[in-house]
Structures are given as C-alpha cells and as structure tokens.
C-alpha cells in the first residue's frame, strides 16, 4: 500500500513539474514555432548556469580548460561517478544542506561545479534545484 502511495506521489510530482516547465516555456515564448534558440542567460556573471542539458561552455575543449569551482563542498567529491538514483535519504539531505548554504547568485555555478566534478545531483533534489534556479532567472529578468 505504501508503494502505491509512493508511485502516485511520483506521478503527481512529475505532472506538476511538467506543468511548471510548460508554463515557464510559454511565458518566455519558447515554443516550437520559435526558429532561433533562446539566448543563454548567465545568472552568475561568468559561466554556465548548469540548468540546461546543452550549454555553450560544455564543449570538449572547455571541459579540459576549466577547473571546477568549490563552494566549501569538498565532502561531496566522494559521490563522484555515482548514479543519481543511488543516494540514501541522508546523502540527499547532505546535498540539500550544501545547496541551501550557497548564495542564491552562486547556485547555478554550484550545479555546474558538480557536473564538472562528475557528481550527479540526486534525483530527489533535481526538480527542487531546477525550480529555484528558474525562479532566480525570472527574478533577474524582471529586475
């Protein structure tokens, strides 16, 4: 019975995430009719925001030239090369604690740093992080 509630909760969560994504895409005008890609919005003042699958700075050359930035989170390095669905609740809380200790303007750079270090963000935290980064982007666009 508990697994049924979990399954229903997961489905509801993804439906909500899809609805939010659709809302933000329509609000920004990022629809299929658009012929040119939306320009990358840099929240950090220099670097990829880490919220997209494709990033201008994700080229092979940039990956070798750039060194990851640390945010007093070296303890997360031991999660390198772990699948994003293989974290315990305590480990997810460890990521969450670091995420919320990072300044808002640095959150996108923190996500990028994890990517460069080969650290997957736990599945349980991905939507939460993406929603906050999108909110920061919206605030910056309206400021």
PAZAPA-4460 file (N, C-alpha, C; in steps of 0.05 Angstrom, whole numbers, plus 32768, in hexadecimal, padded with zeros to 4 digits):
% residues 143
    n_x    n_y    n_z   ca_x   ca_y   ca_z    c_x    c_y    c_z   seq   type   mol
   8011   7FE8   8000   8000   8000   8000   8011   8019   8000     1      X     A
   8027   8018   8010   8039   802F   8011   8047   8034   7FF6     2      X     A
   804D   801F   7FE8   805A   8022   7FCE   8046   802E   7FBA     3      X     A
   802C   8028   7FBD   8018   8034   7FAB   8017   8052   7FB0     4      X     A
   8017   805B   7FC9   8018   8078   7FCF   8031   8085   7FC4     5      X     A
   8047   8077   7FC6   8060   8082   7FBC   805E   8085   7F9E     6      X     A
   8054   8071   7F90   8051   8072   7F73   803F   8089   7F6B     7      X     A
   8028   808B   7F78   8015   80A1   7F72   8022   80BC   7F77     8      X     A
   8032   80BE   7F8D   8040   80D7   7F94   8054   80DE   7F7E     9      X     A
   8063   80CA   7F75   8077   80CF   7F60   8069   80D9   7F46    10      X     A
   8054   80CB   7F3F   8045   80D3   7F27   803B   80F0   7F29    11      X     A
   802F   80F6   7F40   8024   8111   7F45   803B   8126   7F44    12      X     A
   8052   811F   7F4F   8069   8131   7F4F   8072   8137   7F33    13      X     A
   8074   8123   7F22   807C   8127   7F06   8068   8136   7EF6    14      X     A
   804E   8132   7EFC   803A   8142   7EEE   803C   815F   7EF5    15      X     A
   8040   8164   7F0F   8044   8180   7F18   805D   818C   7F0C    16      X     A
   8073   817D   7F0B   808C   8187   7EFF   8088   818D   7EE1    17      X     A
   807A   817C   7ED3   8074   8180   7EB7   8063   8199   7EB3    18      X     A
   804F   819C   7EC4   803D   81B4   7EC2   804D   81CD   7EC7    19      X     A
   805E   81CD   7EDB   806F   81E5   7EE1   8082   81EB   7ECA    20      X     A
   808E   81D6   7EBF   80A0   81DA   7EA8   8091   81E5   7E90    21      X     A
   807A   81DB   7E8B   806A   81E5   7E75   8062   8202   7E79    22      X     A
   805B   8208   7E91   8053   8224   7E98   806A   8237   7E93    23      X     A
   8082   8230   7E9D   8099   8242   7E99   80A1   8243   7E7C    24      X     A
   809F   822D   7E6D   80A6   822E   7E50   8093   8241   7E41    25      X     A
   8079   823F   7E47   8066   8250   7E3A   8069   826D   7E42    26      X     A
   806F   8272   7E5B   8073   828D   7E65   808B   829B   7E57    27      X     A
   80A0   828B   7E52   80B7   8296   7E45   80B5   8295   7E26    28      X     A
   80A0   8288   7E1D   809D   8286   7E00   80AE   8271   7DF3    29      X     A
   80B8   825E   7E02   80C8   8248   7DF8   80B5   8232   7DEE    30      X     A
   80AA   8236   7DD7   8098   8221   7DCC   80A4   8216   7DB3    31      X     A
   8098   8202   7DA7   80A3   81F6   7D8F   80A3   8209   7D77    32      X     A
   8092   821D   7D77   8091   8230   7D61   80AA   8241   7D60    33      X     A
   80B8   8243   7D75   80D0   8254   7D77   80E6   8247   7D66    34      X     A
   80F2   8256   7D54   8106   824B   7D42   8122   824D   7D4D    35      X     A
   8128   8261   7D5E   8142   8263   7D69   8142   825B   7D86    36      X     A
   8158   8250   7D90   8159   8248   7DAB   815A   8260   7DBD    37      X     A
   814F   825D   7DD5   814F   8273   7DE8   816C   8278   7DF1    38      X     A
   8174   8291   7DF5   8190   8295   7DFE   8193   828B   7E1B    39      X     A
   81AB   8282   7E20   81B2   8279   7E3B   81B1   8290   7E4E    40      X     A
   81A5   828D   7E65   81A4   82A1   7E7A   81B8   829A   7E8F    41      X     A
   81CB   82AB   7E93   81E0   82A6   7EA6   81DA   82B4   7EC1    42      X     A
   81D2   82A4   7ED5   81CB   82AF   7EEF   81E3   82B5   7F00    43      X     A
   81F9   82A8   7EFA   8210   82AA   7F0C   8224   82C0   7F04    44      X     A
   8221   82CB   7EED   8234   82E0   7EE4   824C   82D4   7ED5    45      X     A
   824D   82BA   7ED1   8262   82AE   7EC1   8262   8290   7EC3    46      X     A
   8253   8283   7EB2   8253   8266   7EB2   8238   825B   7EAC    47      X     A
   8237   8242   7EA9   821E   8234   7EA3   820D   8233   7EBC    48      X     A
   81F3   8235   7EB8   81E1   8234   7ED0   81DD   8218   7EDA    49      X     A
   81E3   8204   7EC9   81E1   81E8   7ED2   81C5   81DD   7ED2    50      X     A
   81B2   81ED   7EC8   8196   81E4   7EC9   818C   81D9   7EAE    51      X     A
   819E   81D7   7E9B   8196   81CD   7E81   81A6   81B4   7E79    52      X     A
   819A   81A5   7E67   81A8   818D   7E5D   81BF   8196   7E4B    53      X     A
   81BB   81AB   7E3C   81D0   81B5   7E29   81D9   81D0   7E33    54      X     A
   81F2   81D4   7E33   81FD   81EE   7E3C   8214   81F6   7E2A    55      X     A
   8217   820F   7E25   822C   8218   7E14   8247   8210   7E1F    56      X     A
   824A   820F   7E39   8263   8209   7E45   8268   81EC   7E49    57      X     A
   8256   81DB   7E3F   8258   81BE   7E42   8268   81B1   7E2B    58      X     A
   8277   81C0   7E1C   8286   81B4   7E06   829D   81A4   7E12    59      X     A
   82A8   8193   7E02   82BE   8182   7E0C   82D6   8192   7E14    60      X     A
   82DC   81A7   7E05   82F3   81B8   7E0B   82EF   81C6   7E26    61      X     A
   82D7   81D1   7E2A   82D1   81DF   7E43   82D3   81CC   7E5B    62      X     A
   82CB   81B3   7E57   82CB   81A0   7E6D   82E8   819A   7E77    63      X     A
   82FB   819B   7E64   8317   8197   7E6C   8324   81B0   7E76    64      X     A
   831C   81C7   7E6C   8328   81E0   7E73   831F   81EB   7E8E    65      X     A
   8306   81E6   7E95   82FA   81F1   7EAD   82FF   81DE   7EC5    66      X     A
   8305   81EB   7EDB   8307   81DB   7EF4   82EE   81E0   7F04    67      X     A
   82E5   81CB   7F12   82CC   81CF   7F22   82D0   81E2   7F39    68      X     A
   82BB   81F1   7F3E   82BB   8204   7F55   82AF   81F5   7F6D    69      X     A
   82BB   81FA   7F84   82B1   81ED   7F9C   82A3   8202   7FAD    70      X     A
   828E   81F9   7FBB   827D   820A   7FCB   827D   81FF   7FE8    71      X     A
   8295   81F9   7FF2   8298   81ED   800C   8288   81D4   800E    72      X     A
   8289   81C4   7FF8   827A   81AB   7FF6   828B   8193   7FED    73      X     A
   82A4   8194   7FF5   82B6   817E   7FED   82AC   8163   7FF6    74      X     A
   829C   8162   800C   8292   8149   8016   8280   813A   8002    75      X     A
   8276   8149   7FEE   8265   813C   7FDA   8275   812D   7FC4    76      X     A
   828F   8132   7FC4   82A0   8125   7FAF   829F   8106   7FB1    77      X     A
   829A   80FB   7FC8   8299   80DE   7FCA   8280   80D2   7FBD    78      X     A
   826E   80E3   7FB4   8256   80DA   7FA5   825B   80DA   7F87    79      X     A
   8273   80E0   7F7F   827A   80E1   7F62   8274   80C6   7F55    80      X     A
   8269   80C7   7F3D   8263   80B0   7F2C   824D   809E   7F38    81      X     A
   823D   80A8   7F49   8227   8098   7F54   820D   80A0   7F44    82      X     A
   81FD   808C   7F3F   81E4   8090   7F30   81D2   80A2   7F41    83      X     A
   81C2   80B3   7F34   81B2   80C7   7F42   819B   80BA   7F52    84      X     A
   8194   80A1   7F4C   817E   8094   7F5B   8189   8081   7F71    85      X     A
   81A2   8084   7F78   81AE   8072   7F8B   81B7   807F   7FA5    86      X     A
   81A8   8094   7FAD   81AF   80A3   7FC6   819B   809C   7FDC    87      X     A
   81A5   809A   7FF4   8194   8096   800B   8187   80B0   8014    88      X     A
   8174   80AF   8025   8166   80C7   802E   817A   80DA   803C    89      X     A
   818C   80CF   804C   81A0   80DF   805A   81B3   80EC   8046    90      X     A
   81BA   80DF   8031   81CC   80EA   801D   81BE   8101   800D    91      X     A
   81A5   80FD   8007   8195   8112   7FFA   8194   812A   800C    92      X     A
   8190   8126   8026   818F   813C   8039   81AA   814B   803A    93      X     A
   81C0   813C   8036   81DA   8149   8036   81DD   815B   801D    94      X     A
   81D3   8152   8006   81D3   8164   7FEE   81C1   817C   7FF3    95      X     A
   81AA   8177   7FFE   8197   818D   8003   81A2   81A2   8016    96      X     A
   81B0   8199   802A   81BD   81AB   803D   81D1   81BD   8030    97      X     A
   81E2   81B1   801E   81F6   81C1   8010   81E8   81D4   7FFD    98      X     A
   81D4   81CB   7FEE   81C6   81DB   7FDB   81BA   81F4   7FE8    99      X     A
   81AD   81F1   7FFF   81A1   8208   800C   81B5   8219   801B   100      X     A
   81CE   8210   801F   81E2   8220   802B   81F1   8232   8017   101      X     A
   81EE   822B   7FFD   81FA   823A   7FE8   81E9   8253   7FE2   102      X     A
   81F6   826A   7FDE   81E7   8282   7FD8   81D7   827E   7FBF   103      X     A
   81C0   828B   7FBD   81AD   8288   7FA6   81BC   828D   7F8C   104      X     A
   81CB   82A2   7F8A   81D8   82A9   7F71   81ED   8294   7F69   105      X     A
   81F6   8284   7F7C   820A   8270   7F76   81FF   8254   7F72   106      X     A
   81E5   8250   7F76   81D8   8236   7F73   81DC   822A   7F57   107      X     A
   81D8   8239   7F42   81DD   822D   7F27   81FA   8224   7F23   108      X     A
   820D   8234   7F2E   8229   822C   7F2B   822F   8214   7F3C   109      X     A
   8221   8210   7F53   8225   81F8   7F63   821C   81DF   7F54   110      X     A
   8206   81E1   7F46   81FC   81CA   7F36   8210   81C4   7F20   111      X     A
   821A   81D9   7F14   822F   81D5   7EFF   8248   81C8   7F0A   112      X     A
   8250   81D0   7F22   8267   81C5   7F2F   8263   81A7   7F34   113      X     A
   824B   819F   7F3C   8246   8183   7F41   8249   8173   7F26   114      X     A
   823E   817E   7F11   8240   8171   7EF7   825D   816D   7EEF   115      X     A
   826D   8182   7EF3   828A   8181   7EEB   8299   816C   7EFC   116      X     A
   8290   8168   7F14   829D   8156   7F26   8292   8139   7F24   117      X     A
   827F   8135   7F11   8274   811B   7F0D   8261   8112   7F23   118      X     A
   8255   8125   7F31   8243   811F   7F47   8226   8124   7F3D   119      X     A
   8216   810F   7F3E   81FA   8111   7F36   81EA   811C   7F4D   120      X     A
   81D8   812E   7F46   81C5   8138   7F5A   81B1   8122   7F5F   121      X     A
   81AB   811C   7F78   8197   8107   7F7E   817C   810D   7F71   122      X     A
   816F   80F8   7F66   8155   80FB   7F59   8141   810A   7F6A   123      X     A
   8141   8104   7F84   812E   8110   7F97   8131   812E   7F99   124      X     A
   8148   8139   7F90   814E   8155   7F93   814D   8165   7F79   125      X     A
   814D   8157   7F63   8150   8164   7F48   8139   8178   7F43   126      X     A
   8121   8170   7F47   810B   8182   7F41   810B   819B   7F54   127      X     A
   8112   8196   7F6D   8113   81AC   7F80   8128   81C0   7F78   128      X     A
   8140   81B6   7F70   8156   81C8   7F67   814E   81D6   7F4E   129      X     A
   8143   81C8   7F3B   813B   81D5   7F21   8126   81EA   7F26   130      X     A
   8113   81E5   7F37   80FE   81F9   7F3C   810A   8212   7F48   131      X     A
   811C   820F   7F5B   8128   8227   7F68   813A   8236   7F54   132      X     A
   8149   8228   7F44   8159   8236   7F30   8148   8244   7F1C   133      X     A
   8131   8238   7F14   811F   8246   7F01   8113   825F   7F0F   134      X     A
   810C   825D   7F28   8102   8274   7F37   8116   828A   7F38   135      X     A
   812F   8283   7F3C   8145   8297   7F3D   8148   82A4   7F21   136      X     A
   8146   8295   7F0C   8148   829F   7EF1   8131   82B3   7EEC   137      X     A
   8118   82AB   7EF4   8101   82BC   7EF1   8105   82D7   7F00   138      X     A
   810F   82D5   7F19   8114   82ED   7F28   8128   82FF   7F1B   139      X     A
   813D   82F3   7F10   8152   8303   7F03   8147   8310   7EE9   140      X     A
   8136   8302   7EDB   812B   830D   7EC2   8118   8324   7EC8   141      X     A
   810A   8324   7EDF   80F7   8339   7EE5   8104   834F   7EF5   142      X     A
   811D   834C   7EFD   812A   8361   7F0D   8134   8377   7EFC   143      X     A
***
